[in-house]
Amino acid sequence: MVETRFGPTHVFHWAGTGTPIVLLHGFGATSIMWHKAIKGLAGRRLYAVDTIGEPGRSVQRAPIRDPRDLATWLDEVLTGLELDRVHLVGASYGGWLALNQASRSPGRLATISLIEPAGFQRVGARFFLWAIACGLAGIAPAAIRRRAAPWLRMSTVDDLQMRRLAMLSYRKFRPRLPRETSPSDAELRSITTPTLVLLGEKSELHDSRRVLARTRAFMPVLQGEIIPRAGHSLPVDQADVVSQRILQHIAVDAAEDVH
């Protein structure tokens, strides 16, 4: 547990070598969402943060009003962990958090990796219908779940432990975080931290080609890729691919000491 002005923040830690990799989960989730990706990152020094104001073990004691507060909170978490330099990785809302950090407080960031990041386009009906369908599939009989999981591109609907976690989160917890804001062109231009953007070809959240085109047009140091057949649950359903791309990306860091 790391103390911050907004409350204690829970962090999982795996010992390893190299510049630390810090993982930020998606909205309404916990750091457990990274459980499949951890295998591909084994051997690295890893930290998975339960975002304050979300369903994990962190305890929010003061309001987080805006993106600046979020950057302050994460800076205090990294200070409490005694991390001066990190590779920051975020999925969905966590991807927006990583982008926000690179915009407002980039001093500790060696690289950022944005996996299906939120905030680039307005969330539309397609995403909400997909989320409802995933919820209904999660409570359906086993035979239906098994067939629905690949069709929905959401393997967790057929994962007992993850289904239980999701049900507890959505039934018993109300997140208390500001909504993601769309980055302006000027904000994207200002981010000089080496950035990886991974998008699902069939993302339910946004038009991946438009997001990739925009980030390529404005972000000065960018690697971007659209992963075939993947949806918004890319970091879970194609965790091996995501882990591999992260490791390839952080190798661009001149100070990286893992070979």
C-alpha positions as CSV (number, residue, x, y, z in Angstrom):
1,M,0.0,0.0,0.0
2,V,1.3,3.4,-1.0
3,E,0.1,6.5,0.8
4,T,-1.1,9.5,-1.3
5,R,-3.0,12.6,-0.5
6,F,-6.1,11.0,-2.1
7,G,-5.8,7.8,-0.1
8,P,-3.8,4.6,0.1
9,T,-3.1,2.9,-3.2
10,H,-2.7,-0.9,-3.6
11,V,0.1,-2.1,-5.9
12,F,1.1,-5.7,-6.9
13,H,4.8,-6.1,-7.4
14,W,6.9,-8.8,-9.1
15,A,10.6,-8.8,-8.7
16,G,12.8,-8.7,-11.8
17,T,15.3,-6.8,-13.8
18,G,15.3,-3.7,-15.9
19,T,13.6,-0.3,-15.8
20,P,10.2,-1.0,-14.0
21,I,7.0,-1.6,-16.0
22,V,4.0,0.0,-14.4
23,L,0.6,-1.4,-15.5
24,L,-2.7,0.6,-15.3
25,H,-6.0,-1.2,-15.8
26,G,-9.2,-0.2,-17.5
27,F,-12.3,1.5,-16.1
28,G,-14.4,-0.5,-13.6
29,A,-11.7,-3.2,-13.4
30,T,-8.7,-3.9,-11.1
31,S,-5.1,-4.8,-11.8
32,I,-6.2,-8.4,-11.9
33,M,-7.1,-7.7,-15.6
34,W,-3.3,-8.1,-16.4
35,H,-3.1,-11.7,-15.1
36,K,-2.7,-13.1,-18.6
37,A,-0.1,-10.6,-19.7
38,I,2.1,-11.1,-16.7
39,K,3.4,-14.4,-18.1
40,G,4.8,-12.7,-21.2
41,L,6.5,-10.0,-19.1
42,A,8.0,-12.5,-16.6
43,G,11.5,-11.6,-15.5
44,R,10.9,-7.9,-15.7
45,R,10.4,-5.7,-12.6
46,L,6.6,-5.2,-12.7
47,Y,4.1,-3.1,-10.8
48,A,0.3,-3.4,-11.3
49,V,-1.6,-0.5,-9.7
50,D,-5.2,-0.6,-8.5
51,T,-6.3,2.8,-9.6
52,I,-7.8,4.8,-6.8
53,G,-11.5,5.3,-7.1
54,E,-11.9,2.0,-8.8
55,P,-13.1,-1.5,-7.4
56,G,-9.6,-2.7,-6.3
57,R,-8.0,-2.6,-2.9
58,S,-7.1,1.1,-3.1
59,V,-9.1,3.4,-0.8
60,Q,-10.1,6.8,-2.0
61,R,-10.3,9.4,0.9
62,A,-10.3,12.6,-1.1
63,P,-12.0,13.5,-4.3
64,I,-10.2,13.4,-7.6
65,R,-11.7,16.3,-9.6
66,D,-9.9,16.5,-12.9
67,P,-7.0,15.1,-15.0
68,R,-4.5,17.2,-13.1
69,D,-5.4,15.4,-9.8
70,L,-5.0,12.1,-11.5
71,A,-1.5,13.0,-12.7
72,T,-0.7,14.2,-9.1
73,W,-2.0,10.9,-7.7
74,L,0.1,8.7,-10.0
75,D,3.2,10.8,-9.4
76,E,2.7,10.3,-5.6
77,V,2.3,6.5,-6.2
78,L,5.6,6.4,-8.1
79,T,7.3,8.5,-5.5
80,G,6.0,6.1,-2.8
81,L,7.4,3.1,-4.7
82,E,10.7,5.0,-5.1
83,L,10.5,4.7,-8.9
84,D,12.4,7.5,-10.7
85,R,12.0,6.1,-14.2
86,V,9.3,3.7,-15.5
87,H,7.7,2.2,-18.6
88,L,4.0,3.1,-18.1
89,V,1.5,0.8,-19.7
90,G,-2.3,1.4,-19.7
91,A,-5.3,-0.3,-21.2
92,S,-8.5,1.6,-22.0
93,Y,-9.1,4.2,-19.3
94,G,-5.6,3.2,-18.0
95,G,-4.3,4.1,-21.5
96,W,-5.9,7.5,-21.2
97,L,-4.3,7.8,-17.7
98,A,-0.9,7.1,-19.2
99,L,-1.4,9.6,-22.0
100,N,-2.5,12.2,-19.3
101,Q,0.6,11.5,-17.4
102,A,2.8,12.0,-20.4
103,S,1.1,15.3,-21.1
104,R,1.1,16.7,-17.5
105,S,4.0,15.0,-15.7
106,P,6.3,13.2,-18.0
107,G,9.5,13.5,-16.0
108,R,9.6,9.8,-14.8
109,L,8.4,8.3,-18.0
110,A,10.9,6.3,-20.2
111,T,8.1,5.2,-22.5
112,I,4.3,4.8,-22.5
113,S,2.2,2.0,-24.1
114,L,-1.4,2.7,-24.8
115,I,-3.5,-0.4,-25.3
116,E,-6.9,0.3,-26.8
117,P,-6.8,3.7,-25.1
118,A,-10.1,5.5,-24.2
119,G,-10.7,9.2,-24.9
120,F,-9.9,9.5,-28.6
121,Q,-13.5,9.3,-29.7
122,R,-16.9,9.7,-28.1
123,V,-18.2,6.4,-26.7
124,G,-21.1,5.3,-29.0
125,A,-24.0,2.9,-28.9
126,R,-22.0,0.1,-30.3
127,F,-19.8,0.0,-27.3
128,F,-22.7,0.0,-24.8
129,L,-24.5,-2.7,-26.7
130,W,-21.3,-4.8,-26.7
131,A,-20.9,-4.3,-23.0
132,I,-24.5,-5.3,-22.4
133,A,-24.1,-8.4,-24.5
134,C,-21.0,-9.3,-22.6
135,G,-22.9,-8.9,-19.3
136,L,-25.7,-11.1,-20.5
137,A,-23.4,-13.7,-21.9
138,G,-21.6,-13.8,-18.5
139,I,-24.7,-15.0,-16.7
140,A,-25.8,-17.4,-19.5
141,P,-25.5,-21.2,-19.3
142,A,-22.0,-22.6,-19.9
143,A,-22.7,-23.8,-23.5
144,I,-23.8,-20.3,-24.5
145,R,-20.9,-18.6,-22.8
146,R,-18.4,-20.8,-24.6
147,R,-20.0,-19.9,-28.0
148,A,-20.4,-16.2,-27.1
149,A,-16.8,-15.6,-25.9
150,P,-15.1,-15.7,-29.3
151,W,-18.0,-14.0,-31.1
152,L,-17.9,-11.1,-28.6
153,R,-14.1,-11.1,-28.6
154,M,-14.3,-11.2,-24.8
155,S,-12.8,-14.4,-23.3
156,T,-13.6,-13.4,-19.7
157,V,-17.3,-14.2,-20.2
158,D,-16.3,-17.8,-20.0
159,D,-13.8,-17.4,-17.1
160,L,-15.4,-18.2,-13.8
161,Q,-13.1,-16.1,-11.6
162,M,-13.1,-13.1,-13.9
163,R,-16.9,-13.2,-14.2
164,R,-17.3,-13.2,-10.4
165,L,-15.0,-10.3,-10.1
166,A,-16.8,-8.3,-12.8
167,M,-20.2,-9.0,-11.2
168,L,-19.0,-7.8,-7.8
169,S,-17.4,-4.7,-9.4
170,Y,-20.5,-3.6,-11.3
171,R,-23.1,-4.6,-8.6
172,K,-21.3,-3.2,-5.6
173,F,-19.0,-0.4,-6.7
174,R,-19.5,3.0,-8.3
175,P,-16.3,4.5,-9.6
176,R,-15.5,8.0,-8.5
177,L,-13.2,9.3,-11.2
178,P,-13.4,12.1,-13.8
179,R,-14.4,11.0,-17.3
180,E,-11.6,10.8,-19.9
181,T,-11.2,13.9,-22.0
182,S,-10.2,13.9,-25.6
183,P,-6.6,15.1,-26.1
184,S,-6.2,18.2,-28.3
185,D,-3.9,18.2,-31.3
186,A,-1.6,20.5,-29.3
187,E,-1.5,18.1,-26.4
188,L,-0.6,15.2,-28.6
189,R,2.2,17.3,-30.3
190,S,3.6,18.1,-26.8
191,I,4.1,14.4,-25.9
192,T,7.7,13.6,-26.6
193,T,7.8,10.4,-24.6
194,P,8.3,7.4,-26.9
195,T,4.7,6.0,-27.4
196,L,3.3,2.7,-28.4
197,V,-0.4,2.6,-29.5
198,L,-2.0,-0.8,-30.0
199,L,-5.5,-1.0,-31.3
200,G,-7.9,-3.8,-32.0
201,E,-9.0,-4.1,-35.7
202,K,-12.6,-4.7,-34.6
203,S,-12.6,-2.4,-31.6
204,E,-16.0,-1.7,-30.1
205,L,-14.8,1.6,-28.6
206,H,-13.6,3.5,-31.6
207,D,-12.6,3.5,-35.2
208,S,-9.1,2.2,-34.9
209,R,-7.9,3.4,-38.2
210,R,-8.9,7.0,-37.4
211,V,-7.3,6.8,-34.0
212,L,-4.0,5.5,-35.5
213,A,-4.0,8.1,-38.2
214,R,-4.5,10.9,-35.7
215,T,-1.8,9.7,-33.3
216,R,0.6,9.3,-36.2
217,A,-0.2,12.7,-37.5
218,F,0.4,14.6,-34.3
219,M,2.6,12.5,-31.9
220,P,6.3,13.0,-32.7
221,V,7.7,9.7,-31.3
222,L,5.1,7.0,-32.1
223,Q,4.9,3.3,-32.9
224,G,1.4,2.3,-33.8
225,E,-0.3,-1.0,-34.8
226,I,-3.7,-2.4,-35.4
227,I,-3.9,-6.0,-34.2
228,P,-6.0,-8.2,-36.6
229,R,-9.2,-9.8,-35.3
230,A,-8.9,-8.1,-31.9
231,G,-11.6,-6.0,-30.1
232,H,-11.4,-3.7,-27.1
233,S,-10.5,-6.6,-24.9
234,L,-7.2,-6.8,-26.7
235,P,-5.0,-6.9,-23.5
236,V,-6.9,-9.9,-22.2
237,D,-7.8,-11.8,-25.4
238,Q,-4.4,-11.4,-27.1
239,A,-2.2,-11.0,-24.0
240,D,0.8,-12.7,-25.5
241,V,0.8,-10.3,-28.5
242,V,0.4,-7.3,-26.2
243,S,3.3,-8.4,-23.9
244,Q,5.5,-9.0,-26.9
245,R,4.8,-5.6,-28.4
246,I,5.4,-3.9,-25.1
247,L,8.8,-5.6,-24.7
248,Q,9.8,-4.6,-28.3
249,H,8.7,-1.1,-27.7
250,I,10.6,-0.5,-24.4
251,A,13.7,-1.7,-26.2
252,V,13.8,1.7,-27.9
253,D,14.8,3.2,-24.5
254,A,18.5,4.0,-24.6
255,A,18.9,3.5,-20.9
256,E,17.2,0.1,-20.9
257,D,19.5,-2.4,-19.2
258,V,17.9,-5.7,-20.2
259,H,19.4,-7.4,-23.3
